[in-house]
Amino acid sequence: MITLVAGLVVFLGAHSVRVFADDWRTARIASMGEQRWKLVYSLVSIAGFALIVYGYGQARHAPVVLYTPPVWTRHLAALLTLPAFVLLAAAYVRGTRIKARVGHPMVLGVKVWAFAHLLANGTLADVILFGAFLAWAVVDYLAARRRDRVAGVTYASGPISRDLIAVGAGGLAWAIFGFVLHGPLIGVRPFA
């Protein structure tokens, strides 16, 4: 469990620098240069992610059950992850109305994903993993929206076709991950 927590601290800590130490981040970028900053940020994030994956895998060998969710929550979680994937796709398709409306669709997608998984999983490792991601996403989303308001940032929206692309790409990614990849990668088949 310590490895999982350490990974979460490293990964989510790196992703929280702009929330809690934006001036420090700006100074580091100025002194290091943007490319070096991105390299260090990426390496730290990858290290944190690797610790999360390893730590979560280890914790699943001796699960500590906190609650046993009803079976229907698995179906709800599978359904909720669909908009999470659409939001993720909307973060990368320029000019979507989705991004114009929510501002930071990837972070909102992480919130939905984490919440869905908390509904369907009740071990201590699940609560730590998905709870940490949910808490981080709530704080990060509020901070990002506040930064946007202060800076007067608005996101342009293009034709509805861009949203249709995001919905199609997100839906396709959701189907591939849920029906094909989730089982081999995570060890759980959500649609079995």
Beta strands, then each sheet from edge to edge (+ up, - down):
end
